[in-house]
Amino acid sequence: MMMQGREGGLSAVMTARALLESSEITNGAKRASLEGSSTRLEACEKNPGQRQTALHNEVFSTLDSSLRLYLWDGVKKLSSNTGRFANATLVRLNEFLSAGYKKGVRPVRDWRQSTTVAIDLMVYAILNVDEKNQVLTTYVWYRQQWIDEFLTWDPEEFDEVKQISIPTANIWVPDILINEFVDVGKSPDIPYVYVGHSGLVRNYKPIQVVTACSLNIYNFPYDVQKCSLTFQSWLHTTKDINITLMRTPEEVMNDKRVFMNQGEWELLHVLSTYNKFSIDNDDFYAEMKFTVVIRRRPLFYTVNLLLPSVFLMVMDIVGFYLPPDSGERVSFKITLLLGYSVFLIIVSDTLPATAIGTPLIGVYFVVCMALLVISLTESVLIVRLVHKQDLQSRVPQWVKHLVLEKATVLLCIRNKKVCSLLSQGTDLPLYKENNMNTAVHCNHHSCEGSRDSGRNLGLSLSTRDTGPPVMDGILREITTIRQFMEKKDESREIAKEWLQVGYVLDVLLFRIYLLTVLAYSITLGTLWSVWQTV
């Protein structure tokens, strides 16, 4: 078995190195012989022409038969690259790195030394935030690198090639996963890694990450979400694989160069934390946690959810300026209530739904609906209170004292103003022409005249035998008519009193309602403003 030319010598050198690095040669004497032969073969490369070939054959003939067979098989494999691959440096380098490589073994010469994997993360896009299922879908650029002590070479021997891309399936790769994974995303397959001449392996790839995240939607649409991506070796402890950051935590936190900033979510920062933990207090595991902090842009929800609700509430407040004794107010408020119900049906699909909580904006809509119902109830009660009926009783004295005296002072309403406004709203011509005192004075004299007429009527009836029968009938009719008019006047006076009470109560309830709406709106506005500036 003879070796021909420089290619055969190089093949023998590479094969000898591969055999020494592998575990196939276990005998100490054979390994020493192979190391000496490898050194002599390297020295032969400095001699030109026929002399080099003769020296190759001389070294080859001194080997043990088994070593000679191993070396000859390797030479034949490496020397078989003829034709278009004869002078391909990358092919020779790839075959040199692949010779005797064991991808199932952690690439360290000293098993006591751990392999340190440096990782890095850059968020490219927020694809989806599923509040109902508590799932976050992101697209990230993931980078990791480590030292493979079995993938080293001298660039001078391979035309100054300092790095090469080789298939990922042919080398050892750390089993680093994301703990929060809940589904396999549609990530592109990157089948290659970069390997440097010093053994540095760089594995860069984009990943679509579908992870579980505890989403708090109480502050919707001014919410800030914090979701973690925890990278950890699923099997190996820190004695075998340790994890570190490729960059400083400050650089990772403020890096937004590749983030697509045109969607619904805005990336605030990415926090990184290194941690060691143990399950059985014996073996410790390393993990690197990246906390992605994102904030929702609320403009769409403010325009389409909050502003229409605010407009409807303002119209409900304006509806209180309709006269309290008119039926138009009730119809107006019923229309508003129906419109708000339709509005809630339309926006129900826009609100996030979860089984563990309700966003504050949902509570806001419910409270607004309740305020509209209270406003409608108040209008119905006021209309019922001021509605004139013949059988209506007089206003109790305690009601007059509380409402017409105390409440008017509290609300800064003057009695003359109340009476003048109410007299304009009644259908009593008598009270439109005269003031309150004149009306009371007239009623006093009319009552005295009624009593006098009653006495005269009784006297005339007692002496009806002295008068003609026609006059008795006329007196009875006149008495009946006068009693009817007195009852009608009395019912009008009672209705006027109730109208005064209804007006004051309407002003009082309106101001209470207005203060409630303002306090509620200011509280929510303050909370949302604080959440927006966090």
VENHUTA-V673606 format. One record per pair of residues at least 12 apart in sequence whose ideal C-beta (glycine too) atoms are under 10 Angstrom apart, sorted by sequence separation. I is the first residue (numbers start at 1). J is the second residue. If there is no record, write none. Layout:
# VENHUTA-V673606
I/J + I/J
This chain:
# VENHUTA-V673606
19/31 + 43/55 + 44/56 + 59/71 + 60/72 + 125/137 + 126/138 + 127/139 + 192/204 + 193/205 + 213/225 + 214/226 + 215/227 + 231/243 + 255/267 + 256/268 + 274/286 + 275/287 + 319/331 + 419/431 + 423/435 + 430/442 + 460/472 + 44/57 + 78/91 + 125/138 + 126/139 + 151/164 + 190/203 + 192/205 + 213/226 + 214/227 + 256/269 + 274/287 + 275/288 + 319/332 + 320/333 + 423/436 + 430/443 + 20/34 + 41/55 + 44/58 + 78/92 + 81/95 + 124/138 + 125/139 + 190/204 + 191/205 + 213/227 + 214/228 + 255/269 + 256/270 + 273/287 + 274/288 + 275/289 + 318/332 + 319/333 + 347/361 + 348/362 + 351/365 + 404/418 + 461/475 + 19/34 + 20/35 + 40/55 + 41/56 + 44/59 + 60/75 + 123/138 + 124/139 + 125/140 + 151/166 + 190/205 + 212/227 + 213/228 + 253/268 + 254/269 + 255/270 + 273/288 + 274/289 + 347/362 + 404/419 + 420/435 + 460/475 + 461/476 + 19/35 + 40/56 + 43/59 + 123/139 + 124/140 + 189/205 + 190/206 + 211/227 + 212/228 + 213/229 + 253/269 + 254/270 + 272/288 + 273/289 + 316/332 + 319/335 + 419/435 + 420/436 + 423/439 + 17/34 + 78/95 + 121/138 + 123/140 + 124/141 + 188/205 + 190/207 + 211/228 + 252/269 + 253/270 + 272/289 + 273/290 + 315/332 + 316/333 + 319/336 + 348/365 + 419/436 + 16/34 + 17/35 + 20/38 + 40/58 + 41/59 + 77/95 + 78/96 + 122/140 + 123/141 + 187/205 + 188/206 + 209/227 + 211/229 + 252/270 + 253/271 + 271/289 + 272/290 + 273/291 + 315/333 + 318/336 + 344/362 + 347/365 + 457/475 + 461/479 + 15/34 + 16/35 + 19/38 + 40/59 + 41/60 + 56/75 + 121/140 + 122/141 + 187/206 + 188/207 + 211/230 + 252/271 + 253/272 + 271/290 + 272/291 + 416/435 + 456/475 + 457/476 + 16/36 + 39/59 + 40/60 + 121/141 + 122/142 + 151/171 + 173/193 + 187/207 + 188/208 + 209/229 + 252/272 + 270/290 + 271/291 + 315/335 + 316/336 + 416/436 + 16/37 + 17/38 + 38/59 + 74/95 + 78/99 + 120/141 + 121/142 + 122/143 + 150/171 + 151/172 + 168/189 + 170/191 + 185/206 + 187/208 + 249/270 + 251/272 + 270/291 + 271/292 + 315/336 + 316/337 + 344/365 + 415/436 + 457/478 + 458/479 + 16/38 + 37/59 + 40/62 + 77/99 + 120/142 + 121/143 + 150/172 + 168/190 + 169/191 + 170/192 + 171/193 + 185/207 + 186/208 + 187/209 + 207/229 + 249/271 + 250/272 + 269/291 + 270/292 + 271/293 + 343/365 + 344/366 + 453/475 + 457/479 + 15/38 + 16/39 + 36/59 + 37/60 + 119/142 + 120/143 + 121/144 + 148/171 + 168/191 + 169/192 + 170/193 + 185/208 + 249/272 + 269/292 + 270/293 + 313/336 + 13/37 + 14/38 + 16/40 + 17/41 + 119/143 + 120/144 + 148/172 + 167/191 + 168/192 + 169/193 + 171/195 + 184/208 + 185/209 + 186/210 + 248/272 + 249/273 + 268/292 + 269/293 + 270/294 + 312/336 + 315/339 + 316/340 + 344/368 + 12/37 + 13/38 + 16/41 + 17/42 + 37/62 + 74/99 + 118/143 + 119/144 + 120/145 + 148/173 + 166/191 + 167/192 + 168/193 + 183/208 + 185/210 + 247/272 + 249/274 + 267/292 + 268/293 + 269/294 + 312/337 + 315/340 + 340/365 + 343/368 + 344/369 + 453/478 + 454/479 + 457/482 + 12/38 + 13/39 + 15/41 + 16/42 + 36/62 + 37/63 + 74/100 + 118/144 + 119/145 + 146/172 + 165/191 + 166/192 + 167/193 + 181/207 + 183/209 + 184/210 + 185/211 + 267/293 + 268/294 + 343/369 + 453/479 + 13/40 + 14/41 + 36/63 + 37/64 + 117/144 + 118/145 + 119/146 + 146/173 + 165/192 + 166/193 + 174/201 + 176/203 + 182/209 + 183/210 + 245/272 + 265/292 + 266/293 + 267/294 + 268/295 + 312/339 + 313/340 + 13/41 + 117/145 + 118/146 + 146/174 + 164/192 + 165/193 + 166/194 + 173/201 + 181/209 + 182/210 + 183/211 + 245/273 + 266/294 + 267/295 + 312/340 + 340/368 + 341/369 + 454/482 + 12/41 + 13/42 + 33/62 + 34/63 + 116/145 + 117/146 + 118/147 + 144/173 + 164/193 + 165/194 + 166/195 + 172/201 + 174/203 + 178/207 + 180/209 + 181/210 + 182/211 + 183/212 + 245/274 + 265/294 + 266/295 + 340/369 + 450/479 + 453/482 + 454/483 + 11/41 + 12/42 + 33/63 + 34/64 + 37/67 + 41/71 + 116/146 + 117/147 + 144/174 + 146/176 + 164/194 + 165/195 + 171/201 + 173/203 + 180/210 + 181/211 + 182/212 + 244/274 + 264/294 + 265/295 + 266/296 + 10/41 + 13/44 + 33/64 + 37/68 + 115/146 + 116/147 + 163/194 + 164/195 + 178/209 + 180/211 + 181/212 + 182/213 + 243/274 + 263/294 + 265/296 + 266/297 + 308/339 + 309/340 + 312/343 + 340/371 + 341/372 + 9/41 + 10/42 + 12/44 + 13/45 + 115/147 + 144/176 + 163/195 + 164/196 + 171/203 + 178/210 + 179/211 + 180/212 + 242/274 + 243/275 + 264/296 + 265/297 + 308/340 + 311/343 + 337/369 + 340/372 + 450/482 + 9/42 + 30/63 + 34/67 + 38/71 + 115/148 + 163/196 + 164/197 + 168/201 + 178/211 + 179/212 + 180/213 + 243/276 + 264/297 + 339/372 + 340/373 + 449/482 + 450/483 + 30/64 + 33/67 + 37/71 + 113/147 + 115/149 + 142/176 + 162/196 + 163/197 + 242/276 + 263/297 + 264/298 + 309/343 + 338/372 + 9/44 + 10/45 + 29/64 + 162/197 + 163/198 + 166/201 + 168/203 + 259/294 + 262/297 + 264/299 + 308/343 + 309/344 + 337/372 + 450/485 + 9/45 + 30/66 + 31/67 + 34/70 + 113/149 + 142/178 + 161/197 + 162/198 + 264/300 + 336/372 + 337/373 + 386/422 + 446/482 + 450/486 + 27/64 + 30/67 + 34/71 + 160/197 + 163/200 + 165/202 + 168/205 + 253/290 + 264/301 + 3/41 + 6/44 + 9/47 + 140/178 + 238/276 + 252/290 + 253/291 + 305/343 + 308/346 + 309/347 + 334/372 + 337/375 + 388/426 + 6/45 + 27/66 + 107/146 + 108/147 + 110/149 + 158/197 + 163/202 + 237/276 + 308/347 + 333/372 + 336/375 + 337/376 + 386/425 + 388/427 + 446/485 + 447/486 + 27/67 + 30/70 + 106/146 + 107/147 + 108/148 + 109/149 + 225/265 + 238/278 + 253/293 + 333/373 + 336/376 + 386/426 + 388/428 + 446/486 + 3/44 + 25/66 + 107/148 + 108/149 + 109/150 + 155/196 + 156/197 + 229/270 + 231/272 + 237/278 + 305/346 + 6/48 + 25/67 + 106/148 + 107/149 + 108/150 + 151/193 + 153/195 + 155/197 + 224/266 + 226/268 + 242/284 + 243/285 + 244/286 + 304/346 + 305/347 + 333/375 + 334/376 + 447/489 + 6/49 + 9/52 + 13/56 + 16/59 + 106/149 + 107/150 + 152/195 + 153/196 + 154/197 + 155/198 + 221/264 + 225/268 + 228/271 + 229/272 + 230/273 + 232/275 + 240/283 + 242/285 + 243/286 + 245/288 + 304/347 + 333/376 + 443/486 + 446/489 + 447/490 + 5/49 + 8/52 + 9/53 + 12/56 + 107/151 + 136/180 + 151/195 + 152/196 + 153/197 + 202/246 + 224/268 + 239/283 + 241/285 + 242/286 + 243/287 + 244/288 + 332/376 + 333/377 + 8/53 + 25/70 + 103/148 + 105/150 + 135/180 + 137/182 + 140/185 + 142/187 + 148/193 + 151/196 + 152/197 + 153/198 + 226/271 + 228/273 + 230/275 + 232/277 + 237/282 + 238/283 + 239/284 + 241/286 + 243/288 + 245/290 + 305/350 + 333/378 + 334/379 + 6/52 + 9/55 + 24/70 + 136/182 + 137/183 + 139/185 + 151/197 + 152/198 + 153/199 + 237/283 + 238/284 + 301/347 + 304/350 + 305/351 + 329/375 + 330/376 + 333/379 + 334/380 + 443/489 + 5/52 + 6/53 + 9/56 + 12/59 + 16/63 + 101/148 + 103/150 + 135/182 + 138/185 + 139/186 + 140/187 + 148/195 + 151/198 + 152/199 + 180/227 + 236/283 + 237/284 + 238/285 + 329/376 + 332/379 + 333/380 + 442/489 + 443/490 + 5/53 + 8/56 + 12/60 + 19/67 + 22/70 + 102/150 + 134/182 + 135/183 + 137/185 + 139/187 + 145/193 + 148/196 + 151/199 + 152/200 + 180/228 + 181/229 + 237/285 + 238/286 + 331/379 + 3/52 + 4/53 + 8/57 + 101/150 + 133/182 + 144/193 + 145/194 + 147/196 + 149/198 + 150/199 + 151/200 + 179/228 + 180/229 + 181/230 + 236/285 + 237/286 + 301/350 + 329/378 + 330/379 + 3/53 + 6/56 + 9/59 + 100/150 + 101/151 + 148/198 + 149/199 + 151/201 + 178/228 + 179/229 + 180/230 + 235/285 + 236/286 + 300/350 + 301/351 + 329/379 + 330/380 + 439/489 + 443/493 + 2/53 + 5/56 + 9/60 + 16/67 + 19/70 + 97/148 + 145/196 + 147/198 + 148/199 + 178/229 + 179/230 + 234/285 + 329/380 + 2/54 + 4/56 + 8/60 + 18/70 + 19/71 + 147/199 + 148/200 + 178/230 + 179/231 + 206/258 + 233/285 + 309/361 + 316/368 + 327/379 + 330/382 + 3/56 + 4/57 + 18/71 + 97/150 + 98/151 + 146/199 + 147/200 + 148/201 + 177/230 + 178/231 + 179/232 + 232/285 + 233/286 + 326/379 + 329/382 + 330/383 + 439/492 + 440/493 + 2/56 + 3/57 + 16/70 + 97/151 + 146/200 + 147/201 + 177/231 + 178/232 + 232/286 + 233/287 + 317/371 + 324/378 + 329/383 + 439/493 + 2/57 + 15/70 + 16/71 + 19/74 + 96/151 + 97/152 + 119/174 + 145/200 + 146/201 + 176/231 + 177/232 + 179/234 + 231/286 + 232/287 + 306/361 + 309/364 + 313/368 + 316/371 + 320/375 + 324/379 + 1/57 + 3/59 + 15/71 + 18/74 + 97/153 + 117/173 + 145/201 + 146/202 + 176/232 + 177/233 + 231/287 + 232/288 + 305/361 + 309/365 + 312/368 + 316/372 + 319/375 + 327/383 + 3/60 + 15/72 + 17/74 + 96/153 + 115/172 + 117/174 + 119/176 + 144/201 + 145/202 + 146/203 + 175/232 + 176/233 + 177/234 + 230/287 + 231/288 + 232/289 + 319/376 + 322/379 + 325/382 + 326/383 + 439/496 + 2/60 + 13/71 + 15/73 + 16/74 + 116/174 + 127/185 + 144/202 + 145/203 + 175/233 + 176/234 + 177/235 + 230/288 + 231/289 + 306/364 + 310/368 + 313/371 + 316/374 + 317/375 + 320/378 + 324/382 + 325/383 + 1/60 + 2/61 + 12/71 + 15/74 + 16/75 + 115/174 + 117/176 + 127/186 + 143/202 + 144/203 + 145/204 + 174/233 + 175/234 + 229/288 + 230/289 + 231/290 + 305/364 + 306/365 + 309/368 + 313/372 + 316/375 + 320/379 + 324/383 + 430/489 + 1/61 + 11/71 + 12/72 + 14/74 + 15/75 + 18/78 + 93/153 + 143/203 + 144/204 + 174/234 + 175/235 + 176/236 + 229/289 + 230/290 + 301/361 + 305/365 + 309/369 + 312/372 + 316/376 + 319/379 + 323/383 + 325/385 + 326/386 + 327/387 + 428/488 + 436/496 + 11/72 + 14/75 + 15/76 + 96/157 + 142/203 + 143/204 + 144/205 + 174/235 + 175/236 + 228/289 + 229/290 + 230/291 + 324/385 + 325/386 + 428/489 + 431/492 + 12/74 + 13/75 + 15/77 + 93/155 + 96/158 + 142/204 + 143/205 + 174/236 + 228/290 + 229/291 + 313/375 + 320/382 + 324/386 + 325/387 + 430/492 + 431/493 + 11/74 + 12/75 + 15/78 + 141/204 + 142/205 + 227/290 + 228/291 + 229/292 + 298/361 + 323/386 + 325/388 + 11/75 + 14/78 + 15/79 + 93/157 + 107/171 + 108/172 + 141/205 + 142/206 + 227/291 + 228/292 + 428/492 + 10/75 + 11/76 + 13/78 + 92/157 + 93/158 + 101/166 + 103/168 + 107/172 + 140/205 + 141/206 + 142/207 + 176/241 + 226/291 + 227/292 + 427/492 + 428/493 + 431/496 + 9/75 + 11/77 + 12/78 + 92/158 + 93/159 + 103/169 + 106/172 + 140/206 + 141/207 + 174/240 + 175/241 + 226/292 + 227/293 + 426/492 + 1/68 + 8/75 + 11/78 + 12/79 + 92/159 + 97/164 + 103/170 + 105/172 + 139/206 + 140/207 + 142/209 + 174/241 + 176/243 + 225/292 + 226/293 + 227/294 + 428/495 + 1/69 + 3/71 + 7/75 + 8/76 + 10/78 + 11/79 + 89/157 + 90/158 + 93/161 + 98/166 + 103/171 + 104/172 + 106/174 + 139/207 + 140/208 + 225/293 + 226/294 + 427/495 + 428/496 + 3/72 + 10/79 + 11/80 + 89/158 + 90/159 + 92/161 + 97/166 + 98/167 + 101/170 + 103/172 + 138/207 + 139/208 + 140/209 + 174/243 + 224/293 + 225/294 + 426/495 + 1/71 + 8/78 + 9/79 + 11/81 + 89/159 + 94/164 + 101/171 + 102/172 + 103/173 + 138/208 + 139/209 + 224/294 + 225/295 + 426/496 + 1/72 + 7/78 + 8/79 + 89/160 + 90/161 + 93/164 + 94/165 + 101/172 + 137/208 + 138/209 + 223/294 + 224/295 + 225/296 + 425/496 + 3/75 + 7/79 + 87/159 + 89/161 + 94/166 + 98/170 + 137/209 + 138/210 + 223/295 + 224/296 + 93/166 + 94/167 + 97/170 + 98/171 + 136/209 + 137/210 + 138/211 + 222/295 + 223/296 + 423/496 + 426/499 + 1/75 + 5/79 + 7/81 + 90/164 + 97/171 + 136/210 + 137/211 + 222/296 + 422/496 + 425/499 + 1/76 + 4/79 + 7/82 + 89/164 + 90/165 + 135/210 + 136/211 + 138/213 + 221/296 + 222/297 + 223/298 + 422/497 + 3/79 + 24/100 + 90/166 + 94/170 + 135/211 + 136/212 + 137/213 + 220/296 + 221/297 + 222/298 + 423/499 + 18/95 + 22/99 + 23/100 + 134/211 + 135/212 + 136/213 + 219/296 + 221/298 + 419/496 + 422/499 + 423/500 + 14/92 + 18/96 + 21/99 + 22/100 + 134/212 + 135/213 + 136/214 + 220/298 + 221/299 + 421/499 + 422/500 + 425/503 + 7/86 + 14/93 + 17/96 + 18/97 + 21/100 + 22/101 + 23/102 + 133/212 + 134/213 + 136/215 + 213/292 + 217/296 + 219/298 + 221/300 + 222/301 + 421/500 + 422/501 + 7/87 + 15/95 + 18/98 + 19/99 + 20/100 + 21/101 + 22/102 + 130/210 + 134/214 + 135/215 + 221/301 + 222/302 + 422/502 + 11/92 + 14/95 + 15/96 + 18/99 + 19/100 + 21/102 + 127/208 + 134/215 + 211/292 + 220/301 + 221/302 + 418/499 + 419/500 + 422/503 + 10/92 + 14/96 + 17/99 + 18/100 + 23/105 + 118/200 + 124/206 + 127/209 + 128/210 + 131/213 + 133/215 + 418/500 + 421/503 + 422/504 + 13/96 + 14/97 + 17/100 + 18/101 + 124/207 + 125/208 + 127/210 + 130/213 + 132/215 + 134/217 + 209/292 + 221/304 + 418/501 + 11/95 + 15/99 + 117/201 + 118/202 + 119/203 + 120/204 + 122/206 + 124/208 + 129/213 + 131/215 + 221/305 + 419/503 + 7/92 + 11/96 + 14/99 + 15/100 + 130/215 + 131/216 + 132/217 + 220/305 + 221/306 + 415/500 + 418/503 + 10/96 + 117/203 + 121/207 + 123/209 + 129/215 + 131/217 + 417/503 + 418/504 + 142/229 + 144/231 + 21/109 + 121/209 + 129/217 + 131/220 + 136/225 + 138/227 + 140/229 + 142/231 + 415/504 + 418/507 + 413/503 + 136/227 + 138/229 + 413/504 + 107/199 + 131/223 + 135/227 + 136/228 + 408/500 + 134/227 + 136/229 + 404/497 + 411/504 + 107/201 + 129/223 + 131/225 + 407/501 + 410/504 + 413/507 + 146/241 + 408/503 + 412/507 + 413/508 + 129/225 + 146/242 + 394/490 + 404/500 + 408/504 + 411/507 + 325/422 + 390/487 + 400/497 + 403/500 + 404/501 + 407/504 + 411/508 + 97/195 + 129/227 + 323/421 + 324/422 + 390/488 + 399/497 + 403/501 + 406/504 + 407/505 + 410/508 + 126/225 + 144/243 + 326/425 + 392/491 + 394/493 + 395/494 + 399/498 + 402/501 + 403/502 + 404/503 + 405/504 + 408/507 + 411/510 + 325/425 + 390/490 + 391/491 + 394/494 + 400/500 + 403/503 + 404/504 + 407/507 + 408/508 + 411/511 + 94/195 + 126/227 + 145/246 + 323/424 + 324/425 + 325/426 + 390/491 + 393/494 + 395/496 + 400/501 + 403/504 + 407/508 + 410/511 + 93/195 + 144/246 + 323/425 + 389/491 + 390/492 + 392/494 + 395/497 + 399/501 + 402/504 + 403/505 + 143/246 + 388/491 + 391/494 + 392/495 + 394/497 + 395/498 + 93/197 + 143/247 + 388/492 + 390/494 + 394/498 + 389/494 + 390/495 + 392/497 + 393/498 + 395/500 + 396/501 + 403/508 + 123/229 + 388/494 + 389/495 + 392/498 + 395/501 + 399/505 + 388/495 + 121/229 + 179/287 + 387/495 + 388/496 + 180/289 + 386/495 + 389/498 + 121/231 + 176/286 + 179/289 + 386/496 + 388/498 + 176/287 + 387/498 + 388/499 + 45/157 + 119/231 + 176/288 + 178/290 + 386/498 + 387/499 + 385/498 + 386/499 + 117/231 + 385/499 + 386/500 + 42/157 + 386/501 + 387/502 + 117/233 + 385/501 + 386/502 + 141/258 + 385/502 + 386/503 + 115/233 + 140/258 + 384/502 + 385/503 + 117/236 + 139/258 + 382/501 + 383/502 + 386/505 + 139/259 + 382/502 + 385/505 + 386/506 + 115/236 + 139/260 + 381/502 + 382/503 + 385/506 + 114/236 + 116/238 + 114/237 + 382/505 + 383/506 + 114/238 + 117/241 + 118/242 + 119/243 + 121/245 + 381/505 + 382/506 + 114/239 + 115/240 + 116/241 + 117/242 + 118/243 + 119/244 + 120/245 + 121/246 + 122/247 + 381/506 + 113/239 + 114/240 + 115/241 + 116/242 + 117/243 + 118/244 + 119/245 + 120/246 + 121/247 + 112/239 + 113/240 + 114/241 + 115/242 + 116/243 + 117/244 + 118/245 + 119/246 + 120/247 + 138/265 + 378/505 + 379/506 + 382/509 + 21/149 + 22/150 + 111/239 + 114/242 + 116/244 + 118/246 + 119/247 + 378/506 + 381/509 + 382/510 + 21/150 + 111/240 + 117/246 + 118/247 + 136/265 + 138/267 + 221/350 + 223/352 + 106/236 + 122/252 + 140/270 + 221/351 + 379/509 + 21/152 + 120/251 + 121/252 + 220/351 + 221/352 + 378/509 + 379/510 + 108/240 + 120/252 + 123/255 + 220/352 + 377/509 + 378/510 + 122/255 + 123/256 + 124/257 + 125/258 + 126/259 + 127/260 + 106/240 + 121/255 + 122/256 + 124/258 + 125/259 + 126/260 + 217/351 + 375/509 + 378/512 + 106/241 + 120/255 + 122/257 + 123/258 + 124/259 + 125/260 + 126/261 + 129/264 + 217/352 + 374/509 + 375/510 + 378/513 + 17/153 + 122/258 + 123/259 + 124/260 + 125/261 + 127/263 + 128/264 + 129/265 + 217/353 + 218/354 + 223/359 + 122/259 + 123/260 + 125/262 + 126/263 + 128/265 + 215/352 + 217/354 + 222/359 + 223/360 + 125/263 + 126/264 + 127/265 + 216/354 + 220/358 + 221/359 + 222/360 + 374/512 + 375/513 + 14/153 + 126/265 + 215/354 + 217/356 + 218/357 + 220/359 + 221/360 + 222/361 + 374/513 + 125/265 + 126/266 + 216/356 + 217/357 + 218/358 + 219/359 + 220/360 + 221/361 + 126/267 + 215/356 + 216/357 + 217/358 + 218/359 + 219/360 + 220/361 + 125/267 + 214/356 + 215/357 + 217/359 + 218/360 + 219/361 + 220/362 + 371/513 + 374/516 + 375/517 + 14/157 + 124/267 + 216/359 + 217/360 + 218/361 + 13/157 + 123/267 + 217/361 + 218/362 + 217/362 + 218/363 + 371/516 + 123/269 + 371/517 + 10/157 + 123/270 + 122/270 + 121/270 + 367/516 + 368/517 + 371/520 + 140/290 + 367/517 + 121/272 + 120/272 + 140/292 + 368/520 + 119/272 + 367/520 + 368/521 + 138/292 + 136/292 + 138/294 + 364/520 + 364/521 + 367/524 + 136/294 + 364/524 + 363/524 + 361/524 + 360/524 + 364/528 + 129/294 + 126/292 + 121/288 + 123/290 + 129/296 + 360/527 + 361/528 + 120/288 + 126/294 + 360/528 + 117/286 + 119/288 + 121/290 + 123/292 + 116/286 + 118/288 + 120/290 + 126/296 + 325/495 + 117/288 + 119/290 + 121/292 + 123/294 + 360/531 + 114/286 + 325/498 + 325/499 + 324/499 + 325/502 + 329/506 + 324/502 + 325/503 + 324/503 + 323/503 + 324/505 + 325/506 + 324/506 + 323/506 + 324/507 + 324/509 + 320/506 + 324/510 + 320/507 + 320/509 + 321/510 + 320/510 + 319/510 + 320/511 + 317/510 + 320/513 + 320/514 + 317/513 + 316/513 + 317/514 + 317/517 + 316/517 + 317/518 + 314/517 + 313/517 + 313/520 + 313/521 + 310/521 + 306/524 + 306/525 + 131/351 + 132/352 + 134/354 + 131/352 + 132/353 + 133/354 + 134/355 + 130/352 + 131/353 + 132/354 + 134/356 + 306/528 + 129/352 + 131/354 + 132/355 + 131/357 + 302/528 + 131/359 + 298/528 + 298/531 + 298/532 + 295/531 + 296/532 + 295/532 + 295/534 + 268/534 + 222/527 + 222/528 + 221/528 + 222/529 + 224/531 + 219/527 + 222/530 + 223/531 + 224/532 + 219/528 + 222/531 + 221/531 + 222/532 + 224/534 + 219/530 + 220/531 + 221/532 + 222/533 + 223/534 + 219/531 + 222/534 + 218/531 + 219/532 + 219/534
